[in-house]
Amino acid sequence: MLQLPFSPKESWSSPVNSAIGHVRKIRRRAGHFLSRSSKNKAAHSKGGQTTKSLISGDLHSGSIQDVWATLSAEVASKLSKSVVSLALSDGNIPIYACSGTAISCQEGSGTIFLTSASLVRAFYDTEEIYDNLKIEVRHEGNEVYKGYLAKYDLDKNFAVVYTMESLDVHVVLSEHLKDRYAKKKLVAVSRNKYGGLITKSVMVGSHHNSNRSEVCHDISVMAEDWEGGPLFDFDGKFVGMNKFLAMDTTFILSWMSILIIFKHYLPTLQNRILKRLQNLKRVRDGEGPGELSDCHPEVHRGGLDKEHVEYLNSLGYPKPPVNVLDDGLILAYSFEENFGFVYGEVIKKFPCDIHQSVVALASFKGERRFFACTGFFIEWKGCTIILTSASLVAESGDRNKIDENLRIEVLLPNEQRRQGTLQHYSLHYNVALVSVNDMDFHARPANMKLDNECPPQVAALGRCFESGKIMAVCGDLVDWTGTLDCNFLIRSSCKTTKAGIGGPLIGLDGKVIGMNFYDKKIGTPYMPWDVILKILACFENESSAAEVGNGSDPSDAPGWKIPGDGSVKLNRWPVPLPYWRPHDDVEEQEPPEGCEYQCTYRNGERWCYR
């Protein structure tokens, strides 16, 4: 049986760290990879043996035979063993099929595959409620194995599937390509829904144009079978996973990105599979299953009833993937996830009345919620208005436009709900002003800190739209930089959730120093109040929301900029999508616990002080 590219007793992080270190050394050399291999095509058939009869199952398509004939028997065997077919169905009704790439296989810990997030979108992007979802895994031969969805990320377009059985696979990360591959012919490998092997010679598409809709509007030129399959050079070195294929061009998730994904996650998943196997053995032996932890308050076991699923749908959340995901699910990146301490403790911690200025907002498409965030009252042009994030109204899938069909609701500090009206916005700076209709609540504008003196400690505040809870978490101002485009952002070490987007950052005296955004890993970015004042000054010269930077410029340039902004493109403000995951699948904490003052961040990468 083929194993991981290291001994089971060794740590997974060892080969990953060495690989990452190797890549960093390569990048230092003028940003280029090592020179290409000097091997020529004659080397592909080295050994003199062709591969026509090597692989079990049929080889499909005429051009495939030409690709396959150039490979040595050893390389062809590796390619065949590295890929599986993943077929999603509801009972006996097919829904979607793609390929999977073998990442790990150890005796007693099952087999783990990486694939495209399209497998998940197939049942999320529909109003259907499935009762009997299942994933069928086919490798070499006619055996069909049950697959389990372990993890997925719709933003990064990947999913992880595993089987309880340890299959005879080739683990792709054991040999990866260190040369440049941008202009190199590669071999794409996949299996169709019946397990038949398919290969194709392809070129890698541009990294700057890796969105399906941007690449090709004609879906007929794309084939689902290829998604999630591995890519190799003709020497059998792994290059990456095929995210999707358009004609003869592939768009990939590189081997380096895959190493980073699995660096901390793989041992956790292997341990989970081992526990499941132990529980199955106990059941077969007539014993009860082992204890299951319910440490997370929102753990869902055994699926959800139709009423609960419909409720989650009304909040804009995806359906839980019944039967294909491990028991013990939580909904990650929801707008209801709390942070810090709540209400009574906020009042005790901050004796000022800042909590009376903080509101929650939500936008709706019909009766289905679209987005939720925090806002706070400010005084502007002689009246009281809500300052918040423009993500509230940014169009889904195209954050350079607003969705003009959205309805806005505001949850006031007295728990009354009122309709809100968008008055002004800037998608470039992610700032919006919302007025409240028919408000009989005496709104209190927040007290602003007008000097440039940095407070010794700060707190990020937010209010949950569904529960009305006000939350706060304390931290320090830090010199970290992340991956958001906007050059005016500063960061605090406060750790918030999506519910805190648009909320105020305050000093412990209760004075507001800026408005918060969100980073799922590295602290909390915020826009300083002096920058917001410049944005508000631009709003004063506009008569309606539509006149202020509506993102309709086809050049993708901002409609207007404040002084000192050298941007040539609209800033991007990504917000992670909610998704279901096992309760024990915990993402790596940044900064690591106990290391808060031992490291810094530059462009999202951790650097440790020496």
TAPE-V861442 format. One record per residue. N is the residue number from 1. RES is the residue in one small letter. SS is DSSP state (alpha for helix, beta for strand, coil for the rest). OMEGA is omega in radians with two decimals (999 if undefined). Layout:
BEGIN
N/RES/SS/OMEGA  N/RES/SS/OMEGA
END
This chain:
BEGIN
1/m/coil/3.10  2/l/coil/-3.07  3/q/coil/3.02  4/l/coil/-3.12  5/p/coil/3.06  6/f/coil/-3.13  7/s/coil/3.11  8/p/coil/-3.12  9/k/coil/3.14  10/e/coil/3.11  11/s/coil/3.07  12/w/alpha/-3.06  13/s/alpha/-3.11  14/s/alpha/3.11  15/p/alpha/3.13  16/v/alpha/-3.12  17/n/alpha/3.13  18/s/alpha/3.11  19/a/alpha/3.12  20/i/alpha/3.11  21/g/alpha/3.13  22/h/alpha/3.13  23/v/alpha/3.13  24/r/alpha/3.08  25/k/alpha/3.14  26/i/alpha/-3.08  27/r/alpha/-3.14  28/r/alpha/-3.11  29/r/coil/3.09  30/a/coil/3.07  31/g/coil/-3.12  32/h/coil/3.02  33/f/coil/3.10  34/l/beta/-3.14  35/s/coil/-3.09  36/r/coil/3.07  37/s/coil/-3.14  38/s/coil/3.14  39/k/coil/3.12  40/n/coil/-3.05  41/k/alpha/3.13  42/a/alpha/-3.13  43/a/alpha/-3.10  44/h/alpha/3.14  45/s/coil/-3.12  46/k/coil/-3.07  47/g/coil/3.00  48/g/coil/-3.07  49/q/coil/3.06  50/t/coil/-2.97  51/t/coil/-3.02  52/k/coil/-3.05  53/s/coil/-3.02  54/l/coil/-2.96  55/i/coil/3.05  56/s/coil/-3.09  57/g/coil/-3.08  58/d/coil/3.04  59/l/beta/-2.96  60/h/coil/3.01  61/s/coil/-3.07  62/g/alpha/-3.09  63/s/alpha/-3.10  64/i/alpha/3.14  65/q/alpha/3.13  66/d/alpha/3.11  67/v/alpha/-3.05  68/w/alpha/-3.09  69/a/alpha/-3.13  70/t/coil/-3.07  71/l/coil/3.02  72/s/coil/3.14  73/a/alpha/-3.12  74/e/alpha/3.14  75/v/alpha/-3.13  76/a/alpha/3.11  77/s/alpha/3.11  78/k/alpha/-3.09  79/l/alpha/-3.13  80/s/alpha/-3.09  81/k/alpha/-3.05  82/s/coil/-2.96  83/v/beta/3.07  84/v/beta/2.98  85/s/beta/3.09  86/l/beta/-3.09  87/a/beta/3.12  88/l/beta/3.13  89/s/beta/3.01  90/d/beta/-2.97  91/g/coil/3.11  92/n/coil/-3.11  93/i/beta/-3.14  94/p/beta/3.09  95/i/beta/-3.05  96/y/beta/3.07  97/a/beta/3.09  98/c/beta/3.14  99/s/beta/3.08  100/g/beta/-3.10  101/t/beta/-3.08  102/a/beta/-3.10  103/i/beta/-3.05  104/s/beta/3.02  105/c/beta/3.06  106/q/coil/3.13  107/e/coil/3.13  108/g/coil/3.13  109/s/coil/3.07  110/g/coil/3.13  111/t/beta/-3.01  112/i/beta/-3.10  113/f/beta/3.01  114/l/beta/3.12  115/t/beta/-3.13  116/s/coil/3.07  117/a/coil/3.06  118/s/alpha/3.09  119/l/alpha/3.14  120/v/alpha/-3.14  121/r/alpha/-3.11  122/a/alpha/3.09  123/f/alpha/3.05  124/y/alpha/-3.05  125/d/coil/3.12  126/t/coil/3.10  127/e/coil/-3.13  128/e/coil/3.01  129/i/coil/-3.05  130/y/coil/-3.12  131/d/coil/-3.02  132/n/coil/3.12  133/l/beta/3.06  134/k/beta/3.07  135/i/beta/3.09  136/e/beta/-3.10  137/v/beta/3.10  138/r/beta/3.10  139/h/coil/3.05  140/e/coil/-3.11  141/g/coil/-3.04  142/n/coil/-3.10  143/e/coil/3.08  144/v/beta/-3.09  145/y/beta/3.10  146/k/beta/3.13  147/g/beta/3.12  148/y/beta/3.08  149/l/beta/-3.05  150/a/beta/-3.04  151/k/beta/3.02  152/y/beta/3.11  153/d/beta/-3.09  154/l/coil/3.13  155/d/coil/-3.10  156/k/coil/3.02  157/n/coil/3.01  158/f/beta/3.05  159/a/beta/-3.14  160/v/beta/3.13  161/v/beta/3.08  162/y/beta/2.98  163/t/beta/3.10  164/m/coil/-3.12  165/e/coil/3.03  166/s/coil/-3.05  167/l/coil/3.12  168/d/coil/-3.06  169/v/coil/2.97  170/h/coil/-3.14  171/v/coil/-2.93  172/v/alpha/-3.06  173/l/alpha/3.12  174/s/alpha/3.12  175/e/coil/3.14  176/h/beta/-3.06  177/l/coil/3.12  178/k/coil/3.12  179/d/beta/3.03  180/r/coil/-3.11  181/y/coil/-3.01  182/a/coil/-3.09  183/k/coil/-3.05  184/k/coil/3.04  185/k/coil/-3.12  186/l/beta/3.09  187/v/beta/3.02  188/a/beta/-3.10  189/v/beta/3.10  190/s/beta/3.01  191/r/beta/3.07  192/n/coil/-3.01  193/k/coil/3.10  194/y/coil/3.14  195/g/coil/3.14  196/g/coil/-3.09  197/l/beta/3.13  198/i/beta/3.04  199/t/beta/-3.10  200/k/beta/3.04  201/s/beta/-3.02  202/v/beta/2.99  203/m/beta/-3.13  204/v/beta/3.11  205/g/coil/-3.12  206/s/coil/3.07  207/h/alpha/-3.10  208/h/alpha/-3.09  209/n/alpha/-3.01  210/s/coil/3.07  211/n/coil/-3.09  212/r/alpha/-3.03  213/s/alpha/3.14  214/e/alpha/-3.08  215/v/alpha/-3.07  216/c/coil/3.12  217/h/coil/-3.12  218/d/coil/-3.07  219/i/alpha/-3.09  220/s/alpha/-3.14  221/v/alpha/3.13  222/m/beta/-3.14  223/a/coil/-3.11  224/e/alpha/-3.06  225/d/alpha/-3.05  226/w/alpha/-3.05  227/e/coil/3.12  228/g/coil/3.13  229/g/coil/-3.11  230/p/beta/3.05  231/l/beta/-3.13  232/f/beta/2.87  233/d/coil/-3.05  234/f/coil/3.03  235/d/coil/3.11  236/g/coil/3.10  237/k/coil/-3.08  238/f/beta/-3.13  239/v/beta/-3.11  240/g/beta/3.11  241/m/beta/3.12  242/n/beta/3.09  243/k/beta/2.98  244/f/beta/-3.05  245/l/beta/3.07  246/a/beta/-3.04  247/m/coil/-3.13  248/d/coil/-3.12  249/t/beta/-3.13  250/t/beta/3.08  251/f/beta/-2.82  252/i/beta/2.86  253/l/beta/-2.96  254/s/beta/3.14  255/w/alpha/3.13  256/m/alpha/3.11  257/s/alpha/3.14  258/i/alpha/3.08  259/l/alpha/-3.12  260/i/alpha/3.13  261/i/alpha/-3.02  262/f/alpha/-3.06  263/k/alpha/-3.11  264/h/alpha/-3.00  265/y/alpha/-3.01  266/l/alpha/-3.14  267/p/alpha/3.12  268/t/alpha/-3.13  269/l/alpha/3.11  270/q/alpha/3.11  271/n/alpha/3.12  272/r/alpha/3.11  273/i/alpha/3.13  274/l/alpha/3.13  275/k/alpha/3.12  276/r/alpha/3.11  277/l/alpha/3.11  278/q/alpha/3.11  279/n/alpha/3.10  280/l/alpha/3.12  281/k/alpha/3.12  282/r/alpha/-3.13  283/v/alpha/3.12  284/r/alpha/-3.13  285/d/coil/3.11  286/g/coil/3.11  287/e/coil/3.07  288/g/coil/3.10  289/p/coil/3.11  290/g/coil/-3.11  291/e/coil/3.09  292/l/coil/-3.07  293/s/coil/3.05  294/d/coil/-3.05  295/c/coil/3.13  296/h/coil/-3.06  297/p/coil/-3.08  298/e/coil/3.14  299/v/coil/3.10  300/h/beta/-3.13  301/r/coil/3.03  302/g/coil/3.10  303/g/coil/-3.12  304/l/coil/3.11  305/d/coil/-3.04  306/k/alpha/-3.12  307/e/alpha/-3.13  308/h/alpha/3.11  309/v/alpha/3.12  310/e/alpha/3.09  311/y/alpha/3.12  312/l/alpha/3.11  313/n/alpha/3.12  314/s/alpha/3.11  315/l/coil/3.10  316/g/coil/-3.08  317/y/coil/3.11  318/p/coil/3.10  319/k/coil/3.07  320/p/coil/-3.09  321/p/coil/-3.06  322/v/coil/3.01  323/n/coil/-3.08  324/v/coil/3.14  325/l/beta/3.11  326/d/coil/2.97  327/d/coil/3.12  328/g/coil/-3.05  329/l/beta/2.91  330/i/beta/3.11  331/l/beta/-3.11  332/a/beta/3.12  333/y/coil/3.05  334/s/coil/3.09  335/f/coil/-3.14  336/e/coil/-3.10  337/e/coil/-3.11  338/n/coil/2.98  339/f/coil/3.08  340/g/coil/3.12  341/f/beta/-2.99  342/v/beta/3.13  343/y/coil/-3.03  344/g/alpha/3.14  345/e/alpha/3.09  346/v/alpha/-3.13  347/i/alpha/-3.13  348/k/alpha/-3.07  349/k/alpha/-3.10  350/f/coil/-3.07  351/p/coil/3.08  352/c/coil/-3.08  353/d/coil/-3.12  354/i/alpha/-3.12  355/h/alpha/3.10  356/q/alpha/3.13  357/s/coil/-3.01  358/v/beta/-3.13  359/v/beta/2.99  360/a/beta/3.14  361/l/beta/3.04  362/a/beta/3.05  363/s/beta/-3.03  364/f/beta/2.91  365/k/beta/-2.99  366/g/coil/3.12  367/e/coil/-3.12  368/r/beta/-3.12  369/r/beta/-3.10  370/f/beta/-3.10  371/f/beta/3.08  372/a/beta/-3.14  373/c/beta/3.13  374/t/beta/3.01  375/g/beta/3.09  376/f/beta/-3.11  377/f/beta/3.01  378/i/beta/3.05  379/e/beta/-3.08  380/w/beta/3.13  381/k/coil/3.05  382/g/coil/3.11  383/c/beta/3.14  384/t/beta/-3.07  385/i/beta/-3.09  386/i/beta/3.00  387/l/beta/-3.11  388/t/beta/-3.14  389/s/coil/3.10  390/a/alpha/3.04  391/s/alpha/3.11  392/l/alpha/-3.04  393/v/coil/-3.13  394/a/beta/-3.07  395/e/beta/-3.13  396/s/coil/3.13  397/g/coil/3.09  398/d/beta/-3.06  399/r/beta/3.07  400/n/beta/3.12  401/k/beta/3.02  402/i/beta/3.06  403/d/coil/-3.04  404/e/coil/-3.14  405/n/coil/-3.12  406/l/coil/3.02  407/r/beta/-3.08  408/i/beta/3.00  409/e/beta/3.14  410/v/beta/3.03  411/l/beta/-3.08  412/l/coil/3.13  413/p/coil/3.10  414/n/coil/3.07  415/e/coil/3.00  416/q/coil/3.08  417/r/beta/-3.14  418/r/beta/3.10  419/q/beta/3.10  420/g/beta/3.13  421/t/beta/3.10  422/l/beta/-3.13  423/q/beta/3.14  424/h/beta/3.09  425/y/beta/2.96  426/s/beta/3.08  427/l/coil/3.12  428/h/coil/-3.14  429/y/coil/3.11  430/n/coil/-3.13  431/v/beta/3.11  432/a/beta/3.03  433/l/beta/-3.12  434/v/beta/3.05  435/s/beta/-3.11  436/v/beta/-3.14  437/n/coil/3.04  438/d/coil/-3.10  439/m/coil/3.05  440/d/coil/3.12  441/f/coil/3.13  442/h/coil/-3.08  443/a/coil/3.12  444/r/coil/3.10  445/p/coil/3.12  446/a/coil/3.12  447/n/coil/-3.04  448/m/beta/3.05  449/k/coil/-2.99  450/l/coil/3.10  451/d/coil/-3.10  452/n/coil/-3.14  453/e/coil/-3.11  454/c/coil/3.12  455/p/coil/-3.13  456/p/coil/3.12  457/q/coil/-3.10  458/v/beta/3.08  459/a/beta/3.05  460/a/beta/-3.10  461/l/beta/3.06  462/g/beta/3.07  463/r/beta/-3.13  464/c/coil/-3.09  465/f/coil/-3.05  466/e/coil/-3.07  467/s/coil/-3.08  468/g/coil/-3.12  469/k/coil/3.00  470/i/beta/-3.04  471/m/beta/3.09  472/a/beta/3.06  473/v/beta/-3.08  474/c/beta/3.11  475/g/beta/-3.14  476/d/coil/2.98  477/l/beta/-3.06  478/v/beta/-3.12  479/d/coil/-3.12  480/w/coil/2.97  481/t/coil/-3.09  482/g/coil/-3.04  483/t/coil/3.08  484/l/coil/-3.02  485/d/coil/-2.97  486/c/coil/-3.07  487/n/coil/-3.07  488/f/coil/-3.05  489/l/beta/2.97  490/i/beta/-3.10  491/r/beta/2.96  492/s/beta/3.12  493/s/coil/3.11  494/c/coil/3.13  495/k/coil/-3.09  496/t/coil/3.02  497/t/coil/3.13  498/k/alpha/-3.14  499/a/alpha/-3.10  500/g/alpha/3.12  501/i/coil/3.14  502/g/coil/-3.14  503/g/coil/-3.11  504/p/beta/2.90  505/l/beta/-3.03  506/i/beta/2.91  507/g/beta/-3.10  508/l/coil/3.01  509/d/coil/3.09  510/g/coil/-3.14  511/k/coil/-3.08  512/v/beta/3.09  513/i/beta/3.12  514/g/beta/3.12  515/m/beta/-3.05  516/n/beta/2.95  517/f/coil/-3.03  518/y/coil/2.96  519/d/coil/-3.03  520/k/coil/-3.13  521/k/coil/-2.86  522/i/coil/3.05  523/g/coil/-3.13  524/t/beta/3.06  525/p/beta/3.09  526/y/beta/3.08  527/m/beta/-3.12  528/p/beta/-3.07  529/w/alpha/-3.13  530/d/alpha/3.07  531/v/alpha/3.11  532/i/alpha/3.12  533/l/alpha/3.11  534/k/alpha/3.11  535/i/alpha/3.13  536/l/alpha/3.11  537/a/alpha/3.07  538/c/alpha/3.10  539/f/alpha/-3.07  540/e/alpha/-3.10  541/n/coil/-3.09  542/e/coil/-3.07  543/s/coil/-3.12  544/s/coil/-3.10  545/a/alpha/-3.02  546/a/alpha/-3.09  547/e/alpha/-3.01  548/v/coil/3.00  549/g/coil/-3.04  550/n/coil/3.04  551/g/coil/-3.09  552/s/coil/3.14  553/d/coil/-3.10  554/p/coil/3.12  555/s/coil/-3.14  556/d/coil/3.13  557/a/coil/3.11  558/p/coil/-3.12  559/g/coil/3.10  560/w/coil/-3.11  561/k/coil/3.06  562/i/coil/3.13  563/p/coil/3.10  564/g/coil/-3.13  565/d/coil/-3.13  566/g/coil/-3.10  567/s/coil/3.04  568/v/coil/3.08  569/k/coil/3.08  570/l/coil/3.07  571/n/coil/3.05  572/r/coil/-3.13  573/w/coil/-3.07  574/p/coil/3.06  575/v/coil/-3.09  576/p/coil/3.13  577/l/coil/3.07  578/p/coil/3.09  579/y/beta/3.13  580/w/beta/3.09  581/r/beta/3.05  582/p/beta/-3.04  583/h/coil/-3.12  584/d/coil/3.09  585/d/coil/-3.05  586/v/coil/3.13  587/e/coil/-3.13  588/e/coil/-3.13  589/q/coil/3.05  590/e/coil/-0.17  591/p/coil/3.11  592/p/coil/-3.10  593/e/coil/-3.14  594/g/coil/-3.09  595/c/coil/-3.03  596/e/coil/-3.07  597/y/coil/-3.12  598/q/coil/-3.10  599/c/beta/3.04  600/t/beta/-3.11  601/y/beta/3.06  602/r/beta/-3.10  603/n/coil/3.06  604/g/coil/-3.14  605/e/beta/-3.10  606/r/beta/3.04  607/w/beta/-3.11  608/c/beta/3.06  609/y/coil/3.10  610/r/coil/999
END
